[in-house]
Amino acid sequence: MRTKTLILSIMLLLATGIAEAKKVRVVAHRGYWNTEGSARNSISALNNAMAIKAYGSEFDVNITSDGVLVVHHDAKTANGLLIEEHTFAELREKAPKLKNNELIPTLDDYLTAWNHNKKTKLVFEIKPQSSPELETRMVEACLETLRKNNVTDKEVEFISFSYHVCKELKRLRPTAVVMPLSTAVAEPEQMFKDGMDGFDLHYNVLREHPEWVELAKSQKKIVNVWTVNQEDVMREMIALGVDYITTDEPVLLQKVIKNKKK
């Protein structure tokens, strides 16, 4: 009897692992940049993410002093220009190119290259700015750019470290999928009360609070986790039951998921 029970338990665990793996979606962090000829947040990285059919290509957006939206992670360029204090023309003139020799793309450049790809969603990170007022203007500009490019709610999901940005997104586009990147202002229970569609947290946070995964599942919310680059952590997060894994190693993650399904 003990042997049968043990076998059944093992089979259940294996089945659970396979089921969880089937549900996990791969988000390429700043695109699939970690390959020859590419760079973080480049058009090349976006194209690579689409080529491997990643569920999502994550990218970061900042705004220039004259209101141009640019795809760039940090508030400053590599040579120290604070983007929100410089015009786009100044940025083009003074900012260095990306490591693969591409120019820093505008959001319009990025959307044109993406071109409503059917396999790869936009995972759109709006970066915090120096004031709530500027963040609101930036959210408005981002939503207007998406509207002009006919990007639907089914094609884009939003993330941000700024809870103000997240709340403004929900206020201005209630049907959009929005996930905060931090619990500094609100923990998941409050996020869900505020209408957020899930959360996108560092894997160490979920290690400390695995109960948040169950809370999200009980309310049919999304659990995304960043930035998972090691195979053992990928397997750990899959076993925990997350929905999305954001990674700089999307091809490795795809292999891990494929092996889990066997």
N, C-alpha and C positions, 0 to 999 in steps of 0.2 A: 504493500500500500504506500509506504514511504517513497519507494522508487517511482511509482506512478505519479504521486503528488509532485515530486521533484521535477520529473519530466514535464508535467503539465505547467508547472511554474516557469520553467525555462522557456517552454514554447510560448507562454503568454508574454514573457519579457521580450523575446525575439519578435513576436508579432507586434507588440507595442512599439518597439524600436523601429521596425519597418514602417508602421503606420505613421509615426512621427516624422520619419525621414521623407516620406512621400509628400508631406504637407509643407516642408521647409522650402522657402523661396530664397534665391541667391540675389543679393544686392551688391553690385560692384562699387566699392567705396571710391569716390571720385573717378568713377569709370574704371575700366580694366586698364590701368596705367602701368602695372608692374610687368611690363614686357618690352621687348626691344622696339625702340623708335617711338615710344609714347611718353606721356607725362601726366601728372595729376591734373584733373579738371581740364583736359585738352579735348579737342574734337576727336583726335586719334583715340583717346581713352573711351569716349562715347562709342565710336565706331567699333572698337574692340569688344565692348560690353554687348553691343547688339549682335556682333558676329558669333559670340558664344551663347547667345540667346539667354543672357541673364534676365531674371525677372525684372530687375530694376538697375538703372544707372544713377547712382547718387552724385549730386554735384552741389556746389556752394555758390551763392550769389551775394555780391555786395553792390553798392550803388555809388556812383561818382557825384561830385558836387552839382553837376548839371543834369542829374537824373538818369544817366545811362546805367543800365544793369549789366554787370560783368560777372563772368564765371571765374571766381577766385576764392580760395579758402580763407586766407588771412585778411584782416582789415588793412594790412600794409602789403605793398609789393615787395619783391625780393630785395630791392634796394632802398626800402624804407619809406616809400610814398604812402601816406594815409589816403586810401581811396576816396573816402567820403569828403576829403578836403581838396581834391583835385578834379579838374574837368576831364572828360574823356579824351579830349585832344592832348592834354598834358600827359595823361596816362600813356597814350600811344607814343608820344614823343620821348618820354623819360623812363618808362618802366621797361625792365629787361624782358626778353622773350622767355617762354617756357623752356624747360630743359631739352625738349625735342625740337626747339626752334620755331614753334608756333607762337603766334601772338595770343595774348590773353583774350579769350573769346567773349563776345557780348552774349547776352541771353538770346537775342534774336539769332545770332550765329548758331548757337547750340540747338535751338528749336528747329532751325532750317536743316541742320545735319541729321537730327533725330527723325524728322519728317513723319510723325505719327506711326512710328514703328509698332507693329502688331505684337511683337514678342517681348519688347523691353519697355517698361514704364519709366517715367521720369520720377526720381526720388529727389525732390526739390528742397534743399536746405537754404532757408533765408537766415543770413548771418545777423547776429545782434549788432545794433548801431549805437551811437553815442547818446541818443535820447529816445524816449517813447514816441515823440512826435515824428522824428525821422524814420523810426521803424514803421509807423503807421503809413507814412508817405511811401515807404519802400514796399510794403505789402500791397498798397493800392496800385503801384506801378507794376509789380509782378503780376497781379491778377489781370490788369489791363493788357499787358503783353501776352499773357496766355489767351485772353479773349480774342485779341487781334489775330493770333495764330491758330484760333479754333481748337485749342487744347481743352478736352473735356475732363470731367472729374474722374472718369474711368482710366484716363491716361497719365494722371499725375497724383502723387502723394507728397504731402508737405511735412517737413521736420524742422525744428529749430530749438536752439538752446534758450532763446528768449520766450518766456511764457507770455509776455505781452504780444509778441508776434503771433503765437499760436492762437491766442484769444481773438486777435484782430482778424486772422484768417477765418475763424469760425463765425465771427460777426459779419464779415463781408461776403463770405462764400460758405454758408452753413452746410452745404452738401459735400464740401471737399473733405478728403481724408487728411487729418492732421494728427501728428504724434510728437509730443515734447521729447527732447533729448536729455532732460535733466529733471531731478526731483527737488531742486533747490527752492523752488517756489511752491510747488504742489506735488504731493505724492499721488499714486495712481487713483485712489478712491476719489480725491478731489478732482483730478483730471477728468475722470469719467462724469462726475457731476457737472463739470463745465463743458461737457459735450465733446471731449476729445475722443478720437477713434481708437486709441491705443497709446502705447509709449515705445520709445526707442532708446534703450538704456545700455550703459556699458556692462559687459558680462560680469564684472566683479560686483556690480550692484545687484544683479539677479542671483548671483551666488549667495549674497547676504540675505536676499529677500525672495526666495523661490516661491513663497506664498503669493507674490504679486502675479506670477504666471497663472496660477489657478484662479485668482480674482479676475484677471482679464478674460480668461476662458469662460468663466461663469457669466460674464456680461457680454460675451461675444465681441471682445475687443482684440486688437492686433498687438502681438508682442514681437518687437524688433530688437535686435541686440547688436552692439558695435564694440570695437572693431576686432573681429575674431579671425586671426591669421594662423593659429596653430591647430593642427589636426586634432589633438586631444581635446582642445577647448571646443572645437566644432562639434565633436561627438558628444561632449558634455552638454552643450546647449541644445542639440537635437534631442537628447534624452530628457532634458528639462521640459521640452515641449514648446519651444519658441516657434513662431510662425515664419519670421524672416531672420536671416543672418547677413549682416553687412560685413564685408571682408575686402582686404587688399589682395586676396588669393582666391578669386572666384572659380578658377579652373580646379584648384585643389578641392574646394568645397563641393563642386559638382561631382567630383570623383568620390568623395566621402559619402555623399548622399546616394549616389548610384550603387556603391558597395553596400550601403545599409539596406537597400531595397532587395538585395539578393537573398 
